[in-house]
Amino acid sequence: MSDSQRRPEIVPNKIIEVLVNDVFSKHGIDKEQVKGKLSEEKKQMLKEMVEDLSKRVDEFVKQTNTINNKR
């Protein structure tokens, strides 16, 4: 069993980190500056977005594994 199958949360976290870093660098934003400026509402929205993305990735992985196991 691969590491990503044992710990499925690794995939979404890496994807999110890459996407966020890419967006920040394109717009010249320093992560440390942003950390202290997020409102509680925005933090909650980001948390919900991450949870939703994580669920979608998990579903995709399950579907892919099901299809591959049928072959």
Backbone as XML, in Angstrom:
<?xml version="1.0"?>
<chain id="A" units="angstrom">
  <residue number="1" name="MET">
    <atom name="N" x="0.858" y="-1.187" z="0.000"/>
    <atom name="CA" x="0.000" y="0.000" z="0.000"/>
    <atom name="C" x="0.891" y="1.233" z="0.000"/>
  </residue>
  <residue number="2" name="SER">
    <atom name="N" x="0.585" y="2.159" z="-0.871"/>
    <atom name="CA" x="1.393" y="3.375" z="-0.946"/>
    <atom name="C" x="1.068" y="4.304" z="0.210"/>
  </residue>
  <residue number="3" name="ASP">
    <atom name="N" x="1.948" y="5.274" z="0.434"/>
    <atom name="CA" x="1.759" y="6.232" z="1.522"/>
    <atom name="C" x="0.489" y="7.042" z="1.328"/>
  </residue>
  <residue number="4" name="SER">
    <atom name="N" x="0.168" y="7.389" z="0.076"/>
    <atom name="CA" x="-1.028" y="8.198" z="-0.179"/>
    <atom name="C" x="-2.299" y="7.415" z="0.091"/>
  </residue>
  <residue number="5" name="GLN">
    <atom name="N" x="-2.268" y="6.092" z="0.000"/>
    <atom name="CA" x="-3.445" y="5.293" z="0.315"/>
    <atom name="C" x="-3.625" y="5.144" z="1.814"/>
  </residue>
  <residue number="6" name="ARG">
    <atom name="N" x="-2.541" y="5.088" z="2.559"/>
    <atom name="CA" x="-2.637" y="4.993" z="4.013"/>
    <atom name="C" x="-3.042" y="6.311" z="4.640"/>
  </residue>
  <residue number="7" name="ARG">
    <atom name="N" x="-2.604" y="7.411" z="4.070"/>
    <atom name="CA" x="-2.901" y="8.742" z="4.604"/>
    <atom name="C" x="-3.459" y="9.609" z="3.492"/>
  </residue>
  <residue number="8" name="PRO">
    <atom name="N" x="-4.758" y="9.443" z="3.169"/>
    <atom name="CA" x="-5.318" y="10.176" z="2.029"/>
    <atom name="C" x="-5.334" y="11.686" z="2.195"/>
  </residue>
  <residue number="9" name="GLU">
    <atom name="N" x="-5.211" y="12.210" z="3.438"/>
    <atom name="CA" x="-5.231" y="13.655" z="3.627"/>
    <atom name="C" x="-3.979" y="14.326" z="3.092"/>
  </residue>
  <residue number="10" name="ILE">
    <atom name="N" x="-2.928" y="13.562" z="2.805"/>
    <atom name="CA" x="-1.693" y="14.130" z="2.279"/>
    <atom name="C" x="-1.938" y="14.748" z="0.907"/>
  </residue>
  <residue number="11" name="VAL">
    <atom name="N" x="-2.678" y="14.100" z="0.071"/>
    <atom name="CA" x="-2.904" y="14.593" z="-1.286"/>
    <atom name="C" x="-3.600" y="15.950" z="-1.287"/>
  </residue>
  <residue number="12" name="PRO">
    <atom name="N" x="-4.745" y="16.104" z="-0.601"/>
    <atom name="CA" x="-5.405" y="17.419" z="-0.634"/>
    <atom name="C" x="-4.540" y="18.531" z="-0.051"/>
  </residue>
  <residue number="13" name="ASN">
    <atom name="N" x="-3.826" y="18.254" z="1.031"/>
    <atom name="CA" x="-2.997" y="19.282" z="1.643"/>
    <atom name="C" x="-1.905" y="19.757" z="0.690"/>
  </residue>
  <residue number="14" name="LYS">
    <atom name="N" x="-1.295" y="18.846" z="-0.012"/>
    <atom name="CA" x="-0.240" y="19.232" z="-0.962"/>
    <atom name="C" x="-0.826" y="20.001" z="-2.131"/>
  </residue>
  <residue number="15" name="ILE">
    <atom name="N" x="-1.967" y="19.552" z="-2.624"/>
    <atom name="CA" x="-2.609" y="20.253" z="-3.740"/>
    <atom name="C" x="-2.942" y="21.679" z="-3.330"/>
  </residue>
  <residue number="16" name="ILE">
    <atom name="N" x="-3.523" y="21.826" z="-2.177"/>
    <atom name="CA" x="-3.913" y="23.150" z="-1.695"/>
    <atom name="C" x="-2.688" y="24.029" z="-1.497"/>
  </residue>
  <residue number="17" name="GLU">
    <atom name="N" x="-1.657" y="23.483" z="-0.910"/>
    <atom name="CA" x="-0.443" y="24.262" z="-0.671"/>
    <atom name="C" x="0.163" y="24.755" z="-1.984"/>
  </residue>
  <residue number="18" name="VAL">
    <atom name="N" x="0.213" y="23.885" z="-2.977"/>
    <atom name="CA" x="0.759" y="24.268" z="-4.278"/>
    <atom name="C" x="-0.090" y="25.363" z="-4.914"/>
  </residue>
  <residue number="19" name="LEU">
    <atom name="N" x="-1.407" y="25.185" z="-4.901"/>
    <atom name="CA" x="-2.297" y="26.170" z="-5.514"/>
    <atom name="C" x="-2.218" y="27.523" z="-4.809"/>
  </residue>
  <residue number="20" name="VAL">
    <atom name="N" x="-2.227" y="27.511" z="-3.499"/>
    <atom name="CA" x="-2.164" y="28.760" z="-2.744"/>
    <atom name="C" x="-0.831" y="29.460" z="-2.976"/>
  </residue>
  <residue number="21" name="ASN">
    <atom name="N" x="0.254" y="28.719" z="-2.917"/>
    <atom name="CA" x="1.572" y="29.319" z="-3.153"/>
    <atom name="C" x="1.674" y="29.903" z="-4.553"/>
  </residue>
  <residue number="22" name="ASP">
    <atom name="N" x="1.094" y="29.210" z="-5.538"/>
    <atom name="CA" x="1.117" y="29.702" z="-6.911"/>
    <atom name="C" x="0.345" y="31.017" z="-7.036"/>
  </residue>
  <residue number="23" name="VAL">
    <atom name="N" x="-0.844" y="31.060" z="-6.466"/>
    <atom name="CA" x="-1.655" y="32.285" z="-6.530"/>
    <atom name="C" x="-0.950" y="33.426" z="-5.808"/>
  </residue>
  <residue number="24" name="PHE">
    <atom name="N" x="-0.412" y="33.153" z="-4.625"/>
    <atom name="CA" x="0.293" y="34.191" z="-3.874"/>
    <atom name="C" x="1.483" y="34.731" z="-4.659"/>
  </residue>
  <residue number="25" name="SER">
    <atom name="N" x="2.277" y="33.837" z="-5.235"/>
    <atom name="CA" x="3.462" y="34.304" z="-5.953"/>
    <atom name="C" x="3.082" y="35.099" z="-7.198"/>
  </residue>
  <residue number="26" name="LYS">
    <atom name="N" x="2.008" y="34.717" z="-7.876"/>
    <atom name="CA" x="1.569" y="35.463" z="-9.066"/>
    <atom name="C" x="1.176" y="36.888" z="-8.719"/>
  </residue>
  <residue number="27" name="HIS">
    <atom name="N" x="0.682" y="37.085" z="-7.514"/>
    <atom name="CA" x="0.201" y="38.408" z="-7.117"/>
    <atom name="C" x="1.142" y="39.125" z="-6.144"/>
  </residue>
  <residue number="28" name="GLY">
    <atom name="N" x="2.334" y="38.545" z="-5.935"/>
    <atom name="CA" x="3.333" y="39.182" z="-5.084"/>
    <atom name="C" x="2.931" y="39.286" z="-3.623"/>
  </residue>
  <residue number="29" name="ILE">
    <atom name="N" x="2.275" y="38.260" z="-3.116"/>
    <atom name="CA" x="1.792" y="38.274" z="-1.730"/>
    <atom name="C" x="2.677" y="37.377" z="-0.875"/>
  </residue>
  <residue number="30" name="ASP">
    <atom name="N" x="3.063" y="37.891" z="0.292"/>
    <atom name="CA" x="3.852" y="37.121" z="1.254"/>
    <atom name="C" x="2.892" y="36.414" z="2.216"/>
  </residue>
  <residue number="31" name="LYS">
    <atom name="N" x="3.047" y="35.093" z="2.381"/>
    <atom name="CA" x="2.146" y="34.319" z="3.237"/>
    <atom name="C" x="2.096" y="34.854" z="4.663"/>
  </residue>
  <residue number="32" name="GLU">
    <atom name="N" x="3.215" y="35.275" z="5.187"/>
    <atom name="CA" x="3.267" y="35.751" z="6.571"/>
    <atom name="C" x="2.438" y="37.024" z="6.757"/>
  </residue>
  <residue number="33" name="GLN">
    <atom name="N" x="2.399" y="37.868" z="5.742"/>
    <atom name="CA" x="1.607" y="39.100" z="5.822"/>
    <atom name="C" x="0.120" y="38.786" z="5.834"/>
  </residue>
  <residue number="34" name="VAL">
    <atom name="N" x="-0.277" y="37.768" z="5.124"/>
    <atom name="CA" x="-1.691" y="37.421" z="4.984"/>
    <atom name="C" x="-2.236" y="36.758" z="6.244"/>
  </residue>
  <residue number="35" name="LYS">
    <atom name="N" x="-1.426" y="35.997" z="6.935"/>
    <atom name="CA" x="-1.895" y="35.218" z="8.084"/>
    <atom name="C" x="-2.622" y="36.064" z="9.118"/>
  </residue>
  <residue number="36" name="GLY">
    <atom name="N" x="-2.118" y="37.220" z="9.425"/>
    <atom name="CA" x="-2.718" y="38.046" z="10.463"/>
    <atom name="C" x="-3.875" y="38.901" z="9.997"/>
  </residue>
  <residue number="37" name="LYS">
    <atom name="N" x="-4.156" y="38.937" z="8.708"/>
    <atom name="CA" x="-5.164" y="39.840" z="8.166"/>
    <atom name="C" x="-6.475" y="39.163" z="7.785"/>
  </residue>
  <residue number="38" name="LEU">
    <atom name="N" x="-6.574" y="37.851" z="7.930"/>
    <atom name="CA" x="-7.809" y="37.162" z="7.562"/>
    <atom name="C" x="-8.860" y="37.321" z="8.657"/>
  </residue>
  <residue number="39" name="SER">
    <atom name="N" x="-10.066" y="37.688" z="8.255"/>
    <atom name="CA" x="-11.166" y="37.763" z="9.216"/>
    <atom name="C" x="-11.603" y="36.347" z="9.576"/>
  </residue>
  <residue number="40" name="GLU">
    <atom name="N" x="-12.331" y="36.230" z="10.668"/>
    <atom name="CA" x="-12.829" y="34.925" z="11.089"/>
    <atom name="C" x="-13.754" y="34.335" z="10.023"/>
  </residue>
  <residue number="41" name="GLU">
    <atom name="N" x="-14.515" y="35.190" z="9.365"/>
    <atom name="CA" x="-15.421" y="34.724" z="8.315"/>
    <atom name="C" x="-14.643" y="34.116" z="7.146"/>
  </residue>
  <residue number="42" name="LYS">
    <atom name="N" x="-13.570" y="34.781" z="6.738"/>
    <atom name="CA" x="-12.755" y="34.269" z="5.644"/>
    <atom name="C" x="-12.040" y="32.983" z="6.044"/>
  </residue>
  <residue number="43" name="LYS">
    <atom name="N" x="-11.574" y="32.917" z="7.280"/>
    <atom name="CA" x="-10.935" y="31.695" z="7.763"/>
    <atom name="C" x="-11.913" y="30.532" z="7.708"/>
  </residue>
  <residue number="44" name="GLN">
    <atom name="N" x="-13.159" y="30.772" z="8.137"/>
    <atom name="CA" x="-14.175" y="29.727" z="8.116"/>
    <atom name="C" x="-14.485" y="29.309" z="6.677"/>
  </residue>
  <residue number="45" name="MET">
    <atom name="N" x="-14.577" y="30.273" z="5.778"/>
    <atom name="CA" x="-14.843" y="29.963" z="4.377"/>
    <atom name="C" x="-13.713" y="29.115" z="3.782"/>
  </residue>
  <residue number="46" name="LEU">
    <atom name="N" x="-12.481" y="29.459" z="4.089"/>
    <atom name="CA" x="-11.345" y="28.686" z="3.600"/>
    <atom name="C" x="-11.351" y="27.273" z="4.168"/>
  </residue>
  <residue number="47" name="LYS">
    <atom name="N" x="-11.671" y="27.168" z="5.448"/>
    <atom name="CA" x="-11.726" y="25.855" z="6.090"/>
    <atom name="C" x="-12.784" y="24.980" z="5.427"/>
  </residue>
  <residue number="48" name="GLU">
    <atom name="N" x="-13.954" y="25.548" z="5.143"/>
    <atom name="CA" x="-15.023" y="24.799" z="4.486"/>
    <atom name="C" x="-14.626" y="24.397" z="3.073"/>
  </residue>
  <residue number="49" name="MET">
    <atom name="N" x="-13.942" y="25.294" z="2.372"/>
    <atom name="CA" x="-13.490" y="24.996" z="1.026"/>
    <atom name="C" x="-12.497" y="23.837" z="1.039"/>
  </residue>
  <residue number="50" name="VAL">
    <atom name="N" x="-11.583" y="23.848" z="1.997"/>
    <atom name="CA" x="-10.593" y="22.777" z="2.110"/>
    <atom name="C" x="-11.285" y="21.457" z="2.426"/>
  </residue>
  <residue number="51" name="GLU">
    <atom name="N" x="-12.250" y="21.475" z="3.325"/>
    <atom name="CA" x="-12.973" y="20.257" z="3.670"/>
    <atom name="C" x="-13.722" y="19.707" z="2.466"/>
  </residue>
  <residue number="52" name="ASP">
    <atom name="N" x="-14.356" y="20.591" z="1.688"/>
    <atom name="CA" x="-15.080" y="20.166" z="0.495"/>
    <atom name="C" x="-14.119" y="19.561" z="-0.534"/>
  </residue>
  <residue number="53" name="LEU">
    <atom name="N" x="-13.008" y="20.232" z="-0.766"/>
    <atom name="CA" x="-12.017" y="19.719" z="-1.709"/>
    <atom name="C" x="-11.496" y="18.360" z="-1.250"/>
  </residue>
  <residue number="54" name="SER">
    <atom name="N" x="-11.256" y="18.226" z="0.027"/>
    <atom name="CA" x="-10.771" y="16.968" z="0.575"/>
    <atom name="C" x="-11.777" y="15.840" z="0.339"/>
  </residue>
  <residue number="55" name="LYS">
    <atom name="N" x="-13.053" y="16.119" z="0.553"/>
    <atom name="CA" x="-14.092" y="15.109" z="0.315"/>
    <atom name="C" x="-14.146" y="14.719" z="-1.151"/>
  </residue>
  <residue number="56" name="ARG">
    <atom name="N" x="-14.039" y="15.702" z="-2.027"/>
    <atom name="CA" x="-14.090" y="15.420" z="-3.462"/>
    <atom name="C" x="-12.901" y="14.572" z="-3.906"/>
  </residue>
  <residue number="57" name="VAL">
    <atom name="N" x="-11.733" y="14.877" z="-3.380"/>
    <atom name="CA" x="-10.545" y="14.093" z="-3.723"/>
    <atom name="C" x="-10.690" y="12.676" z="-3.200"/>
  </residue>
  <residue number="58" name="ASP">
    <atom name="N" x="-11.183" y="12.520" z="-1.979"/>
    <atom name="CA" x="-11.396" y="11.185" z="-1.417"/>
    <atom name="C" x="-12.365" y="10.380" z="-2.274"/>
  </residue>
  <residue number="59" name="GLU">
    <atom name="N" x="-13.457" y="10.997" z="-2.713"/>
    <atom name="CA" x="-14.429" y="10.318" z="-3.568"/>
    <atom name="C" x="-13.801" y="9.914" z="-4.892"/>
  </residue>
  <residue number="60" name="PHE">
    <atom name="N" x="-13.012" y="10.805" z="-5.462"/>
    <atom name="CA" x="-12.338" y="10.508" z="-6.715"/>
    <atom name="C" x="-11.388" y="9.329" z="-6.559"/>
  </residue>
  <residue number="61" name="VAL">
    <atom name="N" x="-10.626" y="9.324" z="-5.482"/>
    <atom name="CA" x="-9.682" y="8.233" z="-5.232"/>
    <atom name="C" x="-10.431" y="6.917" z="-5.052"/>
  </residue>
  <residue number="62" name="LYS">
    <atom name="N" x="-11.533" y="6.939" z="-4.322"/>
    <atom name="CA" x="-12.325" y="5.720" z="-4.126"/>
    <atom name="C" x="-12.869" y="5.205" z="-5.460"/>
  </residue>
  <residue number="63" name="GLN">
    <atom name="N" x="-13.382" y="6.106" z="-6.281"/>
    <atom name="CA" x="-13.904" y="5.699" z="-7.587"/>
    <atom name="C" x="-12.802" y="5.123" z="-8.460"/>
  </residue>
  <residue number="64" name="THR">
    <atom name="N" x="-11.656" y="5.753" z="-8.450"/>
    <atom name="CA" x="-10.525" y="5.282" z="-9.241"/>
    <atom name="C" x="-10.080" y="3.911" z="-8.764"/>
  </residue>
  <residue number="65" name="ASN">
    <atom name="N" x="-9.996" y="3.726" z="-7.459"/>
    <atom name="CA" x="-9.591" y="2.436" z="-6.908"/>
    <atom name="C" x="-10.618" y="1.358" z="-7.252"/>
  </residue>
  <residue number="66" name="THR">
    <atom name="N" x="-11.895" y="1.696" z="-7.208"/>
    <atom name="CA" x="-12.949" y="0.742" z="-7.540"/>
    <atom name="C" x="-12.827" y="0.315" z="-9.002"/>
  </residue>
  <residue number="67" name="ILE">
    <atom name="N" x="-12.634" y="1.282" z="-9.870"/>
    <atom name="CA" x="-12.490" y="0.985" z="-11.303"/>
    <atom name="C" x="-11.254" y="0.131" z="-11.556"/>
  </residue>
  <residue number="68" name="ASN">
    <atom name="N" x="-10.152" y="0.482" z="-10.914"/>
    <atom name="CA" x="-8.892" y="-0.268" z="-11.105"/>
    <atom name="C" x="-8.995" y="-1.678" z="-10.539"/>
  </residue>
  <residue number="69" name="ASN">
    <atom name="N" x="-9.729" y="-1.852" z="-9.450"/>
    <atom name="CA" x="-9.873" y="-3.168" z="-8.844"/>
    <atom name="C" x="-10.759" y="-4.088" z="-9.687"/>
  </residue>
  <residue number="70" name="LYS">
    <atom name="N" x="-11.647" y="-3.523" z="-10.483"/>
    <atom name="CA" x="-12.534" y="-4.315" z="-11.340"/>
    <atom name="C" x="-11.814" y="-4.857" z="-12.561"/>
  </residue>
  <residue number="71" name="ARG">
    <atom name="N" x="-10.682" y="-4.260" z="-12.893"/>
    <atom name="CA" x="-9.953" y="-4.672" z="-14.100"/>
    <atom name="C" x="-9.212" y="-5.948" z="-13.869"/>
  </residue>
</chain>
